[in-house]
Amino acid sequence: MKADAFERLREQVVTIVQESGNSEGFEVDKWLAKWLSMPIGALGGKSPAEYLDTEDGVEMISNLLGQIQHGLYG
């Protein structure tokens, strides 16, 4: 996994958590690493980490995080 992709997604998660208004005790790096390794139904059972080798893949995972933030994906 590219370090720059992780950092980009990490910054996005930090923003999401800050916007939620309840970031106390939330471990961004731990949560993101776990989430990236989990099979996701919206990805056909693949993990988000499998898509981080290309810019298009990183963009797709970033969009998925945005959908989760806005309740568009359950």
ChimeraX attribute file (.defattr): number of C-alpha atoms within 10 A of each C-alpha:
attribute: neighborCount
match mode: 1-to-1
recipient: residues
	/A:1	12
	/A:2	11
	/A:3	9
	/A:4	11
	/A:5	19
	/A:6	18
	/A:7	12
	/A:8	13
	/A:9	20
	/A:10	18
	/A:11	12
	/A:12	15
	/A:13	20
	/A:14	16
	/A:15	12
	/A:16	17
	/A:17	16
	/A:18	12
	/A:19	11
	/A:20	10
	/A:21	8
	/A:22	9
	/A:23	14
	/A:24	8
	/A:25	6
	/A:26	11
	/A:27	10
	/A:28	15
	/A:29	15
	/A:30	9
	/A:31	12
	/A:32	14
	/A:33	14
	/A:34	12
	/A:35	14
	/A:36	20
	/A:37	13
	/A:38	13
	/A:39	15
	/A:40	13
	/A:41	11
	/A:42	12
	/A:43	14
	/A:44	8
	/A:45	10
	/A:46	15
	/A:47	19
	/A:48	22
	/A:49	21
	/A:50	16
	/A:51	18
	/A:52	21
	/A:53	12
	/A:54	13
	/A:55	11
	/A:56	11
	/A:57	16
	/A:58	22
	/A:59	16
	/A:60	16
	/A:61	22
	/A:62	19
	/A:63	12
	/A:64	17
	/A:65	18
	/A:66	16
	/A:67	13
	/A:68	13
	/A:69	16
	/A:70	11
	/A:71	9
	/A:72	10
	/A:73	12
	/A:74	9
